[in-house]
Amino acid sequence: MRATVGDQLVQHGRVVGQHDQVSEVVEVMGTEGNPPYRVRFPDGHEAVMAPGPDCEVKHREQRARTK
């Protein structure tokens, strides 16, 4: 998994009724785009995440093509 600043990190819900959590990558702390990432959630709080198999990265250019 590789990300750059500005990409979205989507953590998919693991149980029925749990919504996906979407955050924005604000810092790549690993080398060459690898985790961990500092992310900012829509409510403004930040966290350091090392994404697992329930996550995906949506790159900026990928999101621009779907709009």
FIVO-192253 format. One record per atom (N, C-alpha, C): residue in one letter; z, y, x. Coordinates in steps of 0.1 Angstrom, whole numbers, plus 2048, in hexadecimal, padded with zeros to 3 digits. Each point is the difference from the previous one (the first is absolute). Example, Ala and Ser with C-alpha at 12.3 -4.5 7.8 and 13.67 -1.06 7.14 Angstrom:
residues 2
a84E7C7884a80080C7F7a80080C809s7F980B7FCs80080B809s80880B7F8
This chain:
residues 67
m8007F4809m80080C7F7m80080C809r7F78097FEr7FF80D807r7FE80B7F7a80780B803a80080C7F8a7FF80D809t7FC80B7FAt80080D806t8088097F7v80480C806v80780A7F8v7F78047F4g8068017F5g7F88037F4g7FC7F57F7d8007F4805d7FE7F47F8d80B7FD7F7q7FD7F87F5q80B7FC7F7q8047F2803l80D7FE7FFl8067F2801l8047FC7F2v7FA7F67FBv8037FB7F2v8087F3801q80C8007FBq8087F4800q8007FB7F1h7FA7F57FFh7FE7FA7F2h80D7FA7FBg8028027F2g80B7FB7FAg8017F1801r80C7FA802r8017F1802r8047F97F3v8048077F6v8047F97F4v7F98077F4v7FF7F97F5v7FA8057F4v80780D7FCg7F980B7FDg80580C7FCg80480A80Bq7FF7FB80Dq80380980Bq7F3807804h80180D801h7F4808804h7FE80080Fd7F3803804d7FD80280Ed80780C804q80480180Dq80580C806q7F680580Av7FC80C7FEv7F6806809v80680B808s7FE80080Ds80580A809s7F5804809e80280C807e7F6805809e8057FE80Fv7F77FB808v8047FF80Ev80080E807v80C803805v80180D807v8027FF80Fe8027F4805e8017FE80Ee7FE7F1803v7F77FD80Av7FE7F2804v8097FF80Dm80A7F77FFm8097FE80Bm7FC7F580Ag7F77F77FBg7FC7F5809g7F4805808t7FA7F7808t7F5803808t7F37FC7F9e7F5808802e7F37FD7FAe8007FE7F1g8088087F9g8007FF7F1g8097F57FAn8077F9808n8097F57FCn80D8057FBp8077F97F8p80E8047FBp80980080Bp80C8067FEp8058067F4p7FA80E7FDy8018047F3y7FB80D7FBy80B8087FAr80080D802r8098087F8r7F88057F4v8057FE7F4v7F98037F4v8088097F7r7F98087F8r8068097F7r7FC7FC7F1f80B7FE7F8f7FE7FD7F2f7FD80C7F8p7FB7FF7F3p7FD80B7F8p80C8097FDd80C7FA800d80C8087FDd80580880Dg7F97FE80Bg80380880Cg8087F880Bh8077F57FCh8077F980Ah7F77F880Ae8057FF80Ce7F97F980Ae8077F3805a7F87F6805a8067F4805a7F77FB80Bv8067F7808v7F87F980Av7FD7F27FBm7F47FC800m7FC7F37FAm7F87F880Aa8037F3800a7F77F6806a7FB7F77F5p7F48037FBp7FB7FA7F4p7FF7F1801g8037F97F5g7FF7F27FFg7F37FC7F9p7FF7F37FCp7F47FB7F9p7FE8067F2d80A8077FAd7FE8067F3d7FB80E801c7FC80480Bc7FB80E802c7F1800804e7FA80C7FDe7F2802804e7FF80F804v7F7803809v7FD80D804v7F38047FAk80180C7F9k7F48067FAk7FC80C809h7F57FF807h7FC80A80Ah7FA80C7F8r80180C806r7FC80C7FAr7F17FF7FBe7F77FB809e7F27FF7FCe7FE7F67F5q8087F6800q7FF7F67F5q8048067F3r80A8087FFr8048077F4r7F680A7FCa7FA807809a7F680A7FDa7F37FA7F9r7FD7F4804r7F47FA7FAr8027FB7F2t80D7FD7FCt8037FB7F3t80280B7F6k80080D804k80380B7F7k7F38057F9
